[in-house]
Amino acid sequence: MTLKSIIASAALVTFATGAFADDTATVTTFYDLLSNPGSQERVADFQEATSEDWISLGDYSGNNKSRESFLGQMGGFAQLMPDLNWEIQDMHQDGDTVIVRSRATGTPVAPFFGVDGQGRSFDIMTIDIHELEDGVIVRTYHVEDWAGALQQLAGK
């Protein structure tokens, strides 16, 4: 067996075992839920795409959100912003890490973080880092420009 044959065989085994799995479809379910937070189908897809002990890290207080707590927040967002849309603009995968740049838009129908937007909408950029194990998301780090959203809603 030549060195070329050994390398080709190793590459085939690597691809066959999923070592270079494309996890972008799994991560996309996260944004499908954000854009349709009231959909039970999207909730089920999200639960399938995340581990039972999935955590959301992005609260500046240092507190993490569990999957159940996050889903509860999404239910509130569904009522507060029926037109919430989270559009993926760019996605990169490196091993078991998927980084997403997205754009969130919405029009709150009631005060949002204490700001009465009076029918105004917001349009902000977000960055997320999803860590996967065995094809499911176990951890998500995220940053959203909520200060920018509040300025837009306040008309500033």
C-alpha positions as CSV (number, residue, x, y, z in Angstrom):
1,M,0.0,0.0,0.0
2,T,1.4,3.4,-1.0
3,L,1.4,6.5,1.2
4,K,-1.1,8.0,-1.2
5,S,-3.5,5.1,-0.7
6,I,-3.1,5.3,3.1
7,I,-4.0,9.0,3.1
8,A,-6.9,8.5,0.7
9,S,-8.2,5.7,3.0
10,A,-7.9,7.8,6.1
11,A,-9.7,10.6,4.4
12,L,-12.6,8.3,3.5
13,V,-12.8,6.9,7.0
14,T,-12.9,10.5,8.4
15,F,-15.7,11.6,6.1
16,A,-17.6,8.3,6.7
17,T,-17.5,8.7,10.5
18,G,-18.7,12.2,10.4
19,A,-15.6,13.8,11.8
20,F,-16.2,16.7,9.4
21,A,-20.0,16.8,9.9
22,D,-21.9,19.8,8.7
23,D,-23.7,21.0,11.8
24,T,-25.1,24.2,10.1
25,A,-28.6,22.6,9.7
26,T,-28.7,21.8,13.4
27,V,-27.7,25.3,14.3
28,T,-30.3,26.8,11.9
29,T,-33.1,25.3,14.0
30,F,-32.0,27.8,16.8
31,Y,-32.8,30.7,14.4
32,D,-36.0,29.1,13.2
33,L,-37.1,29.1,16.8
34,L,-36.0,32.8,17.4
35,S,-38.0,33.8,14.3
36,N,-41.1,31.7,15.3
37,P,-41.0,31.6,19.1
38,G,-44.6,30.7,19.4
39,S,-44.4,27.6,17.2
40,Q,-44.6,24.3,19.0
41,E,-43.0,22.7,16.0
42,R,-40.0,25.0,16.2
43,V,-39.8,24.3,20.0
44,A,-39.7,20.6,19.3
45,D,-37.0,21.1,16.6
46,F,-35.0,23.2,19.0
47,Q,-35.3,20.6,21.8
48,E,-34.1,17.9,19.3
49,A,-31.1,20.1,18.2
50,T,-30.0,20.9,21.8
51,S,-28.8,18.7,24.7
52,E,-31.0,18.5,27.8
53,D,-28.4,20.4,29.7
54,W,-27.9,23.0,27.0
55,I,-27.0,26.4,28.4
56,S,-27.2,30.0,27.0
57,L,-24.4,32.3,28.1
58,G,-24.9,35.9,27.4
59,D,-26.4,37.5,30.5
60,Y,-23.9,40.0,31.7
61,S,-24.8,39.2,35.3
62,G,-22.9,35.9,34.9
63,N,-26.1,33.9,35.1
64,N,-26.7,31.2,32.5
65,K,-30.1,30.2,31.1
66,S,-31.2,26.6,31.0
67,R,-33.0,25.3,27.9
68,E,-36.4,25.5,29.8
69,S,-35.7,29.1,30.9
70,F,-34.7,30.1,27.4
71,L,-37.9,28.5,26.0
72,G,-39.9,30.4,28.6
73,Q,-38.3,33.6,27.4
74,M,-39.1,32.8,23.8
75,G,-42.7,32.3,24.7
76,G,-42.7,35.8,26.1
77,F,-41.0,37.2,23.0
78,A,-43.7,35.6,20.8
79,Q,-46.4,37.6,22.6
80,L,-44.3,40.8,22.8
81,M,-43.0,40.8,19.3
82,P,-45.2,38.8,16.9
83,D,-43.1,39.9,13.9
84,L,-39.7,38.9,15.5
85,N,-37.3,37.8,12.8
86,W,-33.8,36.5,13.3
87,E,-32.0,36.3,9.9
88,I,-28.8,34.4,9.5
89,Q,-26.3,36.5,7.5
90,D,-23.2,34.5,7.8
91,M,-22.3,31.1,9.3
92,H,-18.9,29.5,9.8
93,Q,-18.1,26.0,11.2
94,D,-14.7,25.0,12.7
95,G,-14.9,21.5,14.1
96,D,-17.6,21.4,16.7
97,T,-18.0,25.1,16.8
98,V,-20.4,27.1,14.6
99,I,-20.3,30.9,14.6
100,V,-23.2,32.9,13.3
101,R,-23.7,36.6,12.5
102,S,-27.3,37.4,12.3
103,R,-29.7,40.3,12.2
104,A,-32.7,40.6,14.5
105,T,-35.7,42.8,13.7
106,G,-39.0,43.3,15.5
107,T,-41.8,45.6,16.5
108,P,-42.8,45.3,20.2
109,V,-46.5,45.6,20.8
110,A,-45.9,46.7,24.5
111,P,-43.0,48.3,26.4
112,F,-39.7,46.5,25.9
113,F,-37.2,46.7,28.7
114,G,-39.2,49.7,29.9
115,V,-39.2,51.5,26.6
116,D,-42.5,52.2,24.9
117,G,-41.6,52.1,21.2
118,Q,-44.9,53.5,20.1
119,G,-45.0,51.2,17.1
120,R,-41.3,51.6,16.3
121,S,-39.2,48.7,15.1
122,F,-35.6,47.7,15.8
123,D,-32.9,46.2,13.6
124,I,-29.8,44.9,15.4
125,M,-26.8,42.7,14.8
126,T,-26.1,39.6,16.8
127,I,-23.2,37.2,17.2
128,D,-23.5,33.7,18.5
129,I,-21.0,30.9,19.1
130,H,-22.6,27.4,19.3
131,E,-20.6,24.5,20.7
132,L,-21.7,21.0,19.6
133,E,-21.1,17.5,20.9
134,D,-22.2,14.4,19.0
135,G,-24.3,16.6,16.6
136,V,-26.3,18.5,19.2
137,I,-25.8,22.0,20.6
138,V,-24.6,21.9,24.2
139,R,-23.7,25.6,24.7
140,T,-24.4,28.9,23.1
141,Y,-22.6,32.1,23.7
142,H,-24.4,35.2,22.4
143,V,-24.2,39.0,22.1
144,E,-27.1,41.1,20.9
145,D,-27.1,44.9,20.5
146,W,-30.1,45.5,22.8
147,A,-28.8,49.0,23.7
148,G,-29.1,49.8,20.0
149,A,-32.6,48.3,19.9
150,L,-33.7,50.5,22.8
151,Q,-32.3,53.6,21.1
152,Q,-34.2,52.8,18.0
153,L,-37.4,52.2,19.9
154,A,-37.0,55.4,21.8
155,G,-36.6,57.3,18.5
156,K,-33.1,58.5,19.2
